[in-house]
Amino acid sequence: MRANDYQKAALRTASTLEPKDLVLNGALGLTGESGEVADHIKKHLFQGHELNKEHLAKELGDICWYIAITAEGLGYTIEEIMQMNVDKLMKRYPNGFEAERSLHREENE
């Protein structure tokens, strides 16, 4: 599945297509779903629970949904967001990750 096709499919289940509501719902949803992922990992690492990869994969899918609606609310496609991120990382780490470049980044980078 292509990212933009996913975004279109995800938007079918958004409760509204109002941009400000998509952004707000997306930001709050990302926070909640990221917390669910972190909680699952915490329980695995510190409370003896099994690491359920399928459960985590489904939570990642939920995170994708919230990214899709947030991008839409901002007026971007997911593919544009992905490309912007790759461009930023290529500029920041042209030869791949380097700890030295990470430690000495410009303030707004």
N, C-alpha and C positions, 0 to 999 in steps of 0.2 A: 504494500500500500504506500502510495506517495503521501508525503506530509500534508500537502494542501488538500488532497482528497480526504484525509482523515479530518482535517479542520472543518471541511464542509459537512461531513457526516456528524461530527461532534456538535456542530451548531444546531442540528435538527432537534437536539434534546435540551437546548438552552431555554430557560423559562422566559427570557426576553432577549431581544436583539438590540436593545438600547445601549449604545456604546459605554456610557458611564456605568451602567449596571453590569455589563459584561466585565469591565475592568475591576469593579468592586467585588463582584462574585468570584472572579478569577483569583484576585489577590487573597481574599479570605479563604477560598477553597485550597489554594496552594499551601497556605499555612497549615490548615487542618490535615491535609493529606500527607504533607512532609512530616508532620508530627506523628501520624500513624506509622509511617515508615520507621522513623526514629524509635518509636515505642516498641515496635516489633524487634528491631535490632537490640535495643536495650534489654528486653526480656530474654533474648537469646544469649547475650553476653553475660548478663548478671543474675538471671533468675532461673537458668536451666531449661528454658523453653527451646524446642526444636526450631531451627531456622527454616521457615516455610517459604521456599523460593517462589512457588506459585502464588502464594498470598502476596508476597512483595511485588511480584510482576503485575498483579492486578492493581495494587496500590500505585505503581508507576503508571499504569494506564489511566488511573484517575488523575494523576498529576498531568499527564499529557492532555487530558480533557480540559483541565483548568488553564493550561498554557494556551490551548487552542482558542478558548473563548476570550482570554485576556488579550491575545494578539489581535483578534478580530475587533475587540473594543478599542484598541489603539490604532486600528486601521492598517494592520500588517497581516501578511500571510505567515504561517509557520515557517515556510521555506525562506522568506525574507529575514525573519528573526534568526534562523539557523545560520544563514549566510553572514549576517551582521556579526554573529558571535565568532564564526570561523575567521572572518576578516580581522576582528579585534585580537584574537589569539595569535594569528599569523604575524601581526604587527608587534605584539608583545613578546612572542617567542618564535622568531623566524627560523631558528634551528631546532625547534622542539623545546620542551620545558627545560629551563636552566634555573636552579635555585638562586644563583647570583642575580639574575635578571628579576626574579620574583622579589628578592630582598631589596632591590634598589629601583623599584618602579617609581614613575612620576606620581605625584600626589593624586591627580584626577584620573589616572589610568585604571 
